[in-house]
């Protein structure tokens, strides 16, 4: 039986106008038990999380503190995210500041393709905007799990601004959550 290549899956919250963060101030997206359960199931199919350096600086400590508090509503997802090894992409860091995380300093395309060729479950990326935009620009994302929130921001950060060509996707699944967020699960169409 031939082993399949690991897939890179993006899970990200976005507004209906395609923004992942507001231009100014913090963006609040809907998060409820249904979205939480979906996120736990999605993470269970991955054994490596990819992060940009800027995102890792807040993401890793945040989820570690959640995982350390069994009374936190997000304890279960915090534990899953904390336990999955991470690869932090950085041009400036050469040693990981975090447990269970390594640093990738090489070219993004080569580094991601090397990770895809390794044996294991899928790879998962949550953000940030510029790191994800770079992955999209290099056509490295295989699956998009976009959690579209019922809010329009008007301006802000988008993950699709670096596209040099049209991004074609195939809808695999969609689901409306009771909080108003809609999951759109797409696969990349590659010629």
ABEGO torsion letter per residue (X at the ends): XBBBBBBBBBBBBBBAAGBABBABEBBBBBBBAAAAAAAAAAAAABABBBBBAAAAAAAAAAAAAAAABAABAAAAAAAAAAABBBBBBBAABABBABBGBBBBABBAAAAAAAAAABBEBBBBBAOBAAAAAAAAAAGABABBBBBBBBBBAGBEBBAAAABABBBBBBBABBBBBAAGBBBBBBBBBBX
